[in-house]
């Protein structure tokens, strides 16, 4: 569904991140939401009420459909977080727990 634009450099550096427990290479500079869309099956979260799968909509921080758990922190807007080497990206499943 998503592909790099033709003018993108295919030799651009990549970073390795962990998406859903699996190490994958993604283009340097892409967002955590884009990495999840490329390698995580498309869903970034499930709703707290019905458990319905949701995915990013606007990709610019307005719709909050990209909420995910990044490096163990829930409620992160994945479309606004740029990937970095070793980052752990997971979908946010239901209502996030409260940390003490």
C-alpha positions in Angstrom: 0.0 0.0 0.0 2.8 2.4 0.9 5.9 2.9 -1.3 8.8 5.3 -1.4 8.5 8.0 -4.0 10.5 7.5 -7.2 12.7 10.5 -6.4 13.7 8.9 -3.1 17.3 7.7 -2.9 17.2 3.9 -2.7 20.7 4.0 -1.2 19.6 6.3 1.7 20.8 5.1 5.1 18.6 2.9 7.1 18.2 2.4 10.8 17.2 -0.8 12.6 14.1 -0.6 14.8 12.1 -3.3 16.6 8.4 -3.4 15.4 6.2 -5.8 17.2 9.2 -7.7 18.5 10.9 -8.0 15.1 14.0 -6.2 14.0 13.5 -4.4 10.7 15.3 -1.8 8.6 13.5 1.4 7.9 14.6 4.6 6.1 16.4 7.1 8.3 14.2 10.0 9.0 10.8 8.2 8.7 8.3 8.3 11.5 7.5 5.5 13.9 4.0 5.4 12.4 5.4 4.9 8.9 7.7 2.1 10.2 4.6 0.4 11.8 2.7 0.8 8.5 5.6 -0.7 6.5 6.3 -3.6 8.9 3.6 -4.0 11.5 0.5 -4.9 9.5 -1.0 -1.5 9.4 -2.7 -1.1 12.7 -1.1 1.2 15.3 -3.6 0.8 18.1 -6.9 -0.7 19.2 -9.8 1.2 20.7 -10.3 0.9 24.5 -14.1 0.2 24.1 -14.5 -2.2 21.2 -11.0 -3.4 20.5 -11.3 -2.3 16.9 -8.0 -1.9 15.1 -7.1 1.7 14.1 -4.4 3.2 11.9 -2.9 6.6 11.2 -5.2 8.9 9.2 -3.6 12.4 8.9 0.1 11.6 9.5 0.6 15.1 10.9 -0.5 14.9 14.6 -4.1 16.0 14.4 -6.2 12.9 14.5 -4.5 10.9 17.3 -5.2 7.6 15.4 -1.4 6.9 15.5 -1.2 6.5 19.3 1.3 3.7 20.0 3.8 2.5 22.5 7.3 3.7 21.7 10.2 2.5 23.9 7.8 1.4 26.6 5.9 4.7 26.7 2.2 4.6 25.8 0.2 7.3 24.1 3.0 8.5 21.8 1.8 10.1 18.5 3.8 7.8 16.2 3.5 10.2 13.2 5.4 12.9 15.1 8.3 10.6 16.4 11.3 10.1 14.1 12.8 6.6 14.3 16.3 6.2 15.7 18.5 3.1 15.9 17.2 0.5 18.3 13.8 2.1 18.9 11.0 -0.3 20.1 7.7 0.3 18.4 4.5 -1.5 19.4 0.8 -1.0 18.8 -1.1 0.4 21.7 -3.7 -2.2 22.6 -6.8 -0.9 24.3 -6.5 1.5 27.2 -2.9 2.2 28.3 -1.9 1.3 31.8 -1.1 4.0 34.3 2.5 4.2 35.5 3.2 4.8 39.2 
